[in-house]
Amino acid sequence: MVAVEKPTKQPQNKHISAPWTDPKAEPYIRIENVTKKFGEFVAVNNVSLNVYRGELFSLLGGSGCGKTTLLRMLAGFESPTAGKIFIDGVDMAGIPPYDRPTNMMFQSYALFPHMTVEQNVSFGLKQDKYPEPEIRQRVAHMLEMVQLTPFSKRKPHQLSGGQRQRVALARSLVKQPKLLLLDEPLGALDKKLREATQFELMNIQDRLGITFIVVTHDQEEAMTLSTRIGVMNAGQIVQTGTPQEIYEYPQNKFVADFIGSVNLFEGHIVEDEQDHVLIRSDEAGGDIYIDHGISSAPGARVWVAIRPEKIQLTKQAVNERHNCLSGIVKGIAYMGNLSIYLVQLDSGKQIKVTMQNQVRASEFMIDWDDRVTVTWHANSPVALLS
Amino acid sequence: MAATDIARPSRLPASGWIGILLHRLGISGRSLVIAIPFLWLLLYFFLPFLIVLKVSLAFITIAQPPYTHFDSAGNFVLNIGDSYGRLVSDALYIKAYLNSLMVAAISTVLCLLIGYPFAYGIARSGPSMRNILLMLVILPFWTSFLIRVYAWIGLLKNNGLINDFLLWTGIIDSPIGMMNTNFAVYLGIVYSYLPFMILPLYANLEKMDVSLLEAATDLGCKPLKAFFLITVPLSVPGIVAGSMLVFIPAVGEYVIPELLGGPSSLMIGRVLWGEFFSNRDWPTASAVAIAVLLALVVPLMLYQKYQDKELEKEA
């Protein structure tokens, strides 16, 4: 993102040196203008993407956005209608799945039901005709890593969901592929097991240095796991970035709305300078001042996105020219550590605000039907052009 | 039968006057439902079986019916020696039995070799095509079995359609003798029983998870090898079911060897027919029937045991 030539007014996170910020870094996986059509339906629409060695890249999107199709093209189960895929510099066109340096962990795990855990894990090594002692040693090592050694003689139907998932992981890791593809790896697990496995995955990735591409519809999973996320919608990647970039600086309404929750105000630009932008919004019923520019013509239609946790509520009147609205509390959801307030602004628009419950219930507490002032800091909102 | 112990729903309370009456009598709705097929089998299967068993132990006589339960001295005797003795002493019966088992076994293997690709093709075809193909498999059942076997005579005989066609094209100078040969018997059995192989195989292959094959190729296994390592082992229940459905009726087959086979096609069904209608030796005919039944009950029981094991696995 640094490699853009013109001086940008776009907001940016300062980041430490990472391969994707280094224009000289050679991408490990290169997806170039890949399109996949099923009949008339375009599942993946002209996607280009670079993934670097050792990354844990997540493809995030709702169902039917094309993320699984993209993954299956990397594995070789589907071939692109147009475009090219390179893995470690090799064009993958025409290379069948069994000759690719990739392994995949399936959403359904796809464990062989007639084989024991041990046989499932050793299957891939046997196909490559490794010597028997080496197979035994590598399988034993792998089973130890996923803590399944006592279950090695069991069949998949004798295992719990979490254990099956670990068998699937072991089976896909044992060949030490250049690229590991994971299709909704944690989808079928309960919350606790999910969290444990998430950290386990990151741990494995750290230790083995394998490049991971994960497909998920779960933003929390993508946020915690990934080095970078590619958000997909309708067959296209709408934004690529680190979890922080995606959350703090969404580039369009779809990403802002899809990741976390957000309040959106439609408005038009009144001033657009290098160091600030002023937006007049009838929907919000006031002016919004943002402390960065957005490179757009004055008068252009924009949307302002503000995260609920970046808004403050107070019962006192505040006298500010902008970033200050008033409204009435229409609902409160008490969550323990924080509360979600539903505020009806004077313009009629309802917004969501979350605030930490720093003190116990008191007379300063905001209650239903209280008149409140809504404020936020000038660097909190993001202006979106699309 | 452990599977049935696991999930037995609690009995529903009796309601209505019939229910209350049955409840008073100690009969539950469950046993009432089972009673109907149970009685049916008792009346039309087990009772006739007992009659045949009794006839097989009778003496042959010239009378109507041609057997008697009493020996020449007028005593009631179970006569094992005459009928069953003949089965073991006369090489004809043993030869007929072995021949029947061999013909049935070879036909089963042929049905499997032809039926497996067929079932696989149907299971992997698109939904609309699949229905058409299944329809084609079932379609022959709309015509009587006997008529379909007769139709083969019209095709196979010396001046039948096949020979006429080959003569007309000039491939052959004189008709090939296909009728009344073992070839015709195998052809008839494989043709007639193929759907019984295809349907259970299809049912099995259709529910197989295709992602297993993808996983196998993903792990470096070529598709053909994946077929033998994954698809075939997982379709064993279908192979067993289809083979039983072909093998068991093929052993006792009478119509096909009678109509298409020659004098050398000695099968136990024909022997039984001969004993019963030509020799009018009802005790020996009954003994042959009992022996066939015993020979078939063993594979049936094996099959039953296998199925129970499968059920247990799923539970």
Chai-1 contact restraints between the chains, C-beta under 6 A:
chainA,res_idxA,chainB,res_idxB,connection_type,confidence,min_distance_angstrom,max_distance_angstrom,comment,restraint_id
A,A75,B,D218,contact,1.0,0.0,6.0,A-B,restraint_1
A,F77,B,E214,contact,1.0,0.0,6.0,A-B,restraint_2
A,P97,B,T217,contact,1.0,0.0,6.0,A-B,restraint_3
A,P97,B,D218,contact,1.0,0.0,6.0,A-B,restraint_4
A,Y98,B,T217,contact,1.0,0.0,6.0,A-B,restraint_5
A,Y98,B,G220,contact,1.0,0.0,6.0,A-B,restraint_6
A,Y98,B,K222,contact,1.0,0.0,6.0,A-B,restraint_7
A,M104,B,D218,contact,1.0,0.0,6.0,A-B,restraint_8
A,F106,B,S211,contact,1.0,0.0,6.0,A-B,restraint_9
A,F106,B,A215,contact,1.0,0.0,6.0,A-B,restraint_10
A,S108,B,S211,contact,1.0,0.0,6.0,A-B,restraint_11
A,A110,B,S211,contact,1.0,0.0,6.0,A-B,restraint_12
A,A110,B,L212,contact,1.0,0.0,6.0,A-B,restraint_13
A,A110,B,A215,contact,1.0,0.0,6.0,A-B,restraint_14
A,H114,B,P233,contact,1.0,0.0,6.0,A-B,restraint_15
A,H114,B,L234,contact,1.0,0.0,6.0,A-B,restraint_16
A,F123,B,L219,contact,1.0,0.0,6.0,A-B,restraint_17
A,G124,B,L219,contact,1.0,0.0,6.0,A-B,restraint_18
A,G124,B,G220,contact,1.0,0.0,6.0,A-B,restraint_19
A,Q127,B,L219,contact,1.0,0.0,6.0,A-B,restraint_20
A,Q127,B,G220,contact,1.0,0.0,6.0,A-B,restraint_21
A,Q127,B,C221,contact,1.0,0.0,6.0,A-B,restraint_22
A,D128,B,G220,contact,1.0,0.0,6.0,A-B,restraint_23
